[in-house]
Amino acid sequence: MIKNLDYSKFTTLSSNAQKYLKEGYTATAENAYINENGELDSYSYEPAPGYNKVTTLNEKLNRERRVFHMEGYFGRNPGQIADGEYPGW
């Protein structure tokens, strides 16, 4: 059924999506949906990739500077270290 949708028909943003876009946020792909008016909207929004300098730097350091690189900007938590769980191992 989804294969048969004409995606060219879904071109307008909801007022909620426009509000967040003006504030510099983008819709997350996993939470986007089409509302009852045929407008694109999302249940969650986040800053555009690369916009937040701190998280961008942490992602780069996790990917390039660690022996066992990790995806994302989060570090390892103490529970993972205690349990011997090392993402990227």
C-alpha positions, 0 to 999 in steps of 0.5 A: 500500500505504501508503495502506491502512494504518490509522494508528490502530493505531500508537499505542505508542512503543518503549522507545527512543522513550520513553527519548529523549522523557524526555530531551527529544528528538523523533523526526525525521520523515524517520527514523521507522519502525514496528518489528517489534512495531508500535511507533513508533521512529526512527533519529534524534532531535533537540531539539524545535524552539525548545528550543535557544535558540542555534539558534533565534536563529540561524534567526531571524537568518538568516531576518529579518536577512540581505539574502538570507535563508537557511533553517536555523541554519547560516551560509555556509561559506568555500567557498560564498563563494569559489565565489559560492554564496549560498543565498537569492540 
